[in-house]
C-alpha cells in the first residue's frame, strides 16, 4: 500500500543508501569474480520508496555501486537516507553533500532509531519503523520543503502492520548487480541475547506477512528484467514464530515447483531450528541452501552469560550435522572478547572449527551497540570506550592486545587455504549431496548465464592458475566435479576466494576485527 496521507504538492525524492565497509560476511572480494557491484539491496529504503505518495517522483542510488553526483542532488527536493551504525561516517557525508546543494535531508533506519543523538546534522530524523512516524514525516515535507529552523524527530508508537507493507521498489534497482536479493517474511525476535538490539528496535513478538503477500512479492521479483539467482530472507529469526513459518513454507514450495525453481533461498535462524524436522524438510523442498546461525561461541557457560541459552539446548555438533543432512550449509557468527573468555578460548574455537566443518565463520570482536543490555551494563560499569584507534568500543576484561592477537590467530587458522578447502570438501560430501535435485531451466536466464561464465573465467585464472592456494582449490574442485556438483563448485569458488583474500588483508591490518568497529580502515580497491 501507499501512504494514506493526502498531499497537495509535488516533491522529488532522492533515496540514497550510503556505502559500507568490506566485511567477512559481505563478500566484497567475490564481486569481482561474478560481476556484481554490491552485496544486497537495502530493503528498508526500497520499502519507503514504494510507500511514498504515487505523485512524487523517486530516484534511488546505492553508493555501494555508484556515488550520487551533484546533478542528482540538484534534481531532488528532499534526500532520504538510511543506514546501519557501520555506515555512520558515510551517512554524515551524504548529508553534507545534500546540504551543499541546499536540499532538505531526512534520515531513517536502524542506526538513527537506536542512537538519534549521533545525527544532529539532519533536518528530519525518522525514528522507528514504517508507520505513524512515516506519515508525520511525509505530511511535514508536503507542507514545507524548506529546511526547518531546528531538527524535527518524527516518531510514532503505531507501526504499519507487515500485512500492509508495500512491495520494495525492486524496479528502481538493477537486481542482477547484487550478489544476493532480499525478501522479508517477519520482523522481530523473541530472544533477549545481551549483545543484540533487535528486540528493542523491532520487538520480541514477531510480526508476519501473509503467505499470499510473500508469494506476490516473489512474483514481482520474477517479473523484473533481471533478477539475482539467490534470495536472502532478512528476517531477524526465520523461526521466530514457528507456526507461521510452518504455514508459509508449503506456499513457498508450491511457488518453486510452479516456476521451475528459479531461485535458491537462505535465511538467519537460531540453532534450535535443528529441533524442527518438519520445517527443515519443507525448507529443503523449497530449495533453501544455507542458514546463518549466530553460534557466537562454543563455550556453554559463555552462552548462558550472554543470555543465549537456546544455543545450549541441544548438542551443538549434532545440531549442525542435522542441518547439513537437509542440505543446509551453516554459516556461523563468532564473537571474541567476551567477559567469559579465558586463555583456553582460542583452543576451544579452533577445535570448533575442526569439528563443525563449517567453512564460513564470521569472526568479530565484541562491539556494544546502543539499545542493548550489553550497552547498558558496560555503561554502568564505565567500560564503554570512544577510541578511533581501537578495534572495539568495549573495555575487555582480558588485555586488549591479547584479545586482538587471539582474533588474528583464529582467522589465520580458520582461513588457511588447506583447512578451508578441506571443510568445503566435507560440505560437498555431507551437505550439498543432500540438497533437492531440481530442474535448471528456470535459472538459465541471460544474467545468470553471464554471471556464471564470468565466474568460471575468473576462477580459472585468479584461483586455478595464479593463486598460491591453487592446489588445495583443485583438490576440492575435483571432488565436486566427480559428484556433478558444478553449481555448488561455483559457489564454493567465489566464497573461498573472498574468505582467503579478506582474511589476508585483515592479518595485514587492512581490515577491522569487528564489522561495527569505528577504527579507520585502509582504503582497499576490491574491484581490481
N, C-alpha and C positions, 0 to 999 in steps of 0.2 A: 504494500500500500504506500501511497504518498502521504505527506503531511496533510492534516485537515486544517491547518492554519490558513485563513484566507489572506491572499496577498494582492496588492494593487500595483506594485512596482516591479519592473524587470530588473533582476540582479544577476550579473555574470559571476559565476563561482569557479574559482580555480582551486582544485584539490591537489595538494602536494604531499607525497609521502617521502620523508627525508631518508637519506642514505644511512645504512647502519654498518657497523664494523664486521669484518670477517670473523667467523667462529667455527668451532668443530662441527656444530650442528646446522650450519647454513650452507655448507658445501661450496664455498666461494671458488675453490680451485677446480671444481667439477664443471663450472660454467663454460670454461674454455674448451672442454672436451666435447660438449654436446651442443654448443652454440646458443646456450641460454644466457640471459642478461641479469637475472635476479632469482632469488630463492622462491618466494611465494607472493602472490598478490595480497595487498593489505585489505582483508575482509571488511574491517570496520569502516574504513574510509569509503570503500565502494558501496557499502550499505547506505551511508549518508548521502552519497551522490545520487542514489536512486530514490531517496526519501524526500529530496528537495522538491519544491513546487515544480510542476511539469513545465511551467512557462519560463523557468530560469535556465539559461544555457549553462552547461557544465563542461569543464575540461579537467582532465586528470593527468598528472605527471608523477611517475615513480622515479625519484632521483637515484635509485639504485641502477637505473637504466640510462637516464639522461638528466642533465641538470636543467632546471627551469631557467629560461632566458628572460631578459628584460621585457621583450615583447609579450611574453606570457603574462607577466605581472601587469603590464600596461593594459592588456585586454580585460582584465578582471575588475570587478567592483570589490570583491572580498576574497581573501585567500584562506582556505580551510586546510588545517594541518593536523596530523595525529602522529603518535609515536610512543615508543617504549623508553624506559629510563636510559638505555644504552644509546639512544639517539638524541640525548639532551642537547649536546653541542650543535648538532645539525638542525634541531628544532629551532634553536635561537638564531641560527644563521639564516634560515628561511624567513623568519620574522624580520630580521634586519634588512634583507633584500626587498621584502614586500613593502616595508615602511619607506625605504628609499625611493620607491615608486609611488608613495602616497596612498597605499592601499590599507583597508581595514583587515586586521588579522584575527583569526579565530583558531583556537587550539582545543582539541578534544583527545580522547583516547586514554589508555591505561596510565601513562606517566603523569599527566596533569590531574587525573582523577585521584591518584594516590598522593601526589605532592604538588598541589596548586601553587604553593609558595615559591616554587622554583621558577615560575614563569610570569614574572611581573611585567615583562615587555609586551605581552599580547593584549589586544584590545578586549577580546572576549575569551573567557575560559568556559568550556563545556565540561562540567564535572559530572561523571556518571555515565549511564548507558542511554541509548536511544529512548526517547520518551518525552516527558514534560519539559526537561531541560532543553531538548532539541527544538520543540515548538516555541518555547520562550525565546530562544536564540533567533530563530527564523523570523518571528514577529518583530524583534528589535531591528534586524537588518533590513526588513521590508520597510519599516518606518523611518529609518535613518541610516544612510550609507557613509556618513562621516564618522571618523573615529570618536568614540565617546570621551568626555573630559577625564574620566577615570575608568579604570578597568571594571568590566562587568562580569560577574560569575553567574553563569546560568546553571542552576541546579533544580532538581525535582525529585520528589520521593517516588513518583509513579513512573515505572519503566514500561515501555511498549512490550506487550506480550510477544514472545518469539513467533507465535502463530500469526501475528500481524506484520512481521518483518517483510520488507520488500526483498526481491532478489538482489544480490550485489550487482553492481553495474559492470558485469563482465564485458559488455560490449564496448566499454571505454578503454580496455587494455588489450594488449596482444598476449593472450593466454599462453601461446606456444613459446613465448620468450621467457617464461618462468620455468624453473626446474620442476616445480610441483604446482598443481592447482589447489584451491581450498574449498571446503564445504563445511557447514556447521549444522549440527542437529540439536545440540543442547548447550546450555550455559550454566556455570556454577559447579561446585564440587562439595560433597557432604563432609569431607575430612578437614581436619584442622592442623595440618602439618605446620610446624613452627615457623619455617622459613618462607612459606607460600602466602601470597597476597590475594589469591583467587577468592577465598570465602568473603573477605571484606569488600572486594571490588564487585563480585558477581553473585554472591550469596551461596549459602550452603544447600539450599533446596534447588536442585537442578530444574531448569525450565526448558521445555522442549518445543520443537516444531512438530507438526503433524507429519506422518509418513508421506501423505499425498503432497504436502508442501515441499518436502525434500526431493521427491521424485520430479516435481515441477522444476525445481532448481537444477537438477541433473539434466533434464530435457533442455533447459535454457543454455546450459554449458555445451551440450551436444550440438545445439543449433549454431554455435559460433563458427566462424570461418575456420579458425584454427583452435585447437584445444590441447592441453597437456595430456600425457599418457597416464599420469598418476594424480590422484586427488587425496589430499590430506584433510581428515576431519580435525578441525581446530577446536573441538570440544575440550573443555578443561579436564574432563574424565568421561571417556566414552561409555562407561558403565556406571556413571553417577546415579542414574535411575535404570536399574536392570530390567524392570518390566517394560519400560518404554523402549529400551534397546531391543528386547526380545520381540516386541510388537512391530518395530520398524524393519528389522533385518529381512523378514520374508519379502517385503516390498522391494528391498534393495536387490535381493537375489532374483526376483522376477524381472526387474528392470534390466539387470545384466543379461539374463537369458534372452529377453526380448530384443536387445540391441547387439547381441553377439559379443558381450564382454569388452566394450570399447576402452575401459579404463581399469586400473587397479586402485585399491584403497589402502590407506594407512591411517593410524589414529594414535591417541595417547590414552593410556588407561593405567589403573593401579594393578599391582602384581596379583591381587586376588581374583583377577579375571580368570586365572587358571582354575578356579573352583567352579566355573560356569561352562561345562562341556557343551550344553545346548547352544549357548551364544557362540562359542568357538567354532562349532560345526557350521553354523549359519554364516559366520564370518569367512570361513574357508569357501563356502558355496558362493559368497558374494565377491570373492577374489580380493580379500584383504591379504596383503603380503607382509606387512610389518606393523609392529606396535611399539611405541615409545613407552618405556616403563621407568619411572623415577625410582630406581632401586636405592640410590643415594649412598648406601654403604652396606657391606656385607656383615657388619658388626651388629648383632641383635640388640645389645644394650644401647647402642647409639641410635638405632631406630626408635626405641622406646623413648629416649631422651628428646628426640625431635618430634614426638607425637605421631610417628608413622608406624604404629604397631601393626597395621593391616599388612605391611610387608613381611612381618614376622609371624603371620597367622598360618603359614604353611611352609614346608621345606623349600627354601629358595631355589636350589638347583633342580629339584623335582618340578617346580612350577615352570621354570624356563624350558625344561625338556617337554613339558606338556604343551606349551605354546608352540614349540618347534614341531611337535607331532601334528599340529594342524596347519603346518606350512607358514607359520608366523615367525618371522625373524625379529628377535628382540633387539631394540636399541635402548641402551641404558644410560640414565643420568647418574653421575657420581659426584659427590661433594667431599672435598678435603678441607681441613681447617676447622672441623667440628670441635666443640669443647671436650667431647669424649675421645678424641684422637689420642693415641699413645705411640711410642716408638714402634710398636708392633703393627700399627695400622697399615703401613706400607706393605708388609709381608701378607697381611690378610687380603689386601686389594689385589696384589699380583696373583695370589692363589685364586681369587675370584675370577680374574681374567682367564686363567688357565682352565678352571673347572667349568665355568659358564659357557665357554666357547663363543661368547658374544664378540663379534668383530668391532662394532662401533660403540664406544663408551665416551660420552661427552663429559670429560673430567674438568670440573671447575673448582676454584677456591670458593669457600663460603662468602656470600655477599648479603648483607642485611638490606632488605627493601622496606620502604615505608608501608604502613598499614599491614605489618606482620607482627606476630607475637615475638619473633626474634628481635625485630627492631625495638619494640617496647622494652624487652628485657635488657638488651645491651645498652639502651639509652639510660635506663635506671641505674645500670652498673657503671656508667661512664666509659663504655667500651666501643662507642661509635667514633670513627675517625674520619676526618676530611683531609686526605693527603693524596694529591695527584700523582705522587711518585710511587705509591703502594698499589699492589695488585688487588687489595680488598679494603673495604671500609670497616672491617672487623678487627678489633684488638684481640688476636688469638691468645689462648692460654699457653700454647707452645710458642717458642721463639719464632718470630716471623720468618727469618731466613731458613729455618728448618722446615717450616710448612711449605714454603715455595720450592725448596730443594726436593722435598718429597714429591710434590706435584710434578716437577721436571723428571725425576727418575721414573715415576709411574707412567707418564705419557711416553717416555723413551722406551720403556719396557713394552707397553701395550701396542705401540705402533712401530716397533721393529718389523720391517717387511716380512721376514721369515715367519714370525709369530702371527702377524696379521693375516697373511695369506693362508697359513695353516688353519686359522679359525674360519676363514671363508671356505676352505676345502671341507671342513666339518659341516658348515651350513649347506653346502652343495649336497652332501651325502645324507644329512639328517633333518634338514628343513625344506630346502627347495624341492626335494623329491616328493614331499608330502603335499605340495600345492595342487590345486584343481587344474587338470588339463582342460584348456579352453580353446576354442577356435580363434585364430589370429586375424581373420579377415577384417573385422571392425577396427582393428588397431593399425591397419596398413593405410593410414592417411598420408597425405603428401608431407605434412610437417613431421610426422613420426618417422617416415622413411628418410627424410632429410637429416633429422636428428640422429637416427641410427647409423647412417652412412658417415656422418661427421664424427660420431663417437668411435666407430670402428677404425677409421683412418687415424684418428688421434691416439687411440690406444696402441695401435700397431707401431706408430712412430715414437710417441713420447714415452710409452711404457715398454712395449715389446722390443724396441730396438735401442733406445737411448738411455733408459733409466738404469741406474746401478742396481736396481732390485728386479731386473727383468727375469732372472732365473726363477725366483720363487713365484713370480707372476705366471710364468708359463707352466710351472708345475700345477698351480691351481687351475689355470685355464684348460689344461689337458683333461683334468678330471671333469670339468663342466662339459667340454666338448664330447667326451666319451659318453656322457649321460644325456646328450642332446639338449643341455640347458643353456642355449645360446643367449636367450633373453636375460637370464639370470647372470650370465657371464658379463654382459654389458653393464648391468647394474653394479656388480662387484668391481668391475674395472674402474668406473668413474668414482665410486665411493672410496675404494682403496687408494686411488691416486690422490684424492683430496686429503684423506687422513694422514698419509705419509708426508705429503708436502707441507700441510698445515702444521703438523707436529714438529717438523724440522725447523720451520720458521719460529715456532714457539720456543724451541730449545735455543735458538739464536737470539731470543729476546725480542723478536719482531711481532709476536702476538701475545695477548694477555692471558693470564691464568684464570680469568673469570669473564664470562660473557658480559657481565654488568660492570666490570672494572672501569674506573674513570682514568686509569693511568694512560698517559698519552702513548699512542701506538706509532710505530714507524709506518710510513706510507709504503704500501706494497702494491705493485701492479700485478693483479691476478689475471689479466687478460693476455699477457704476453705468451 
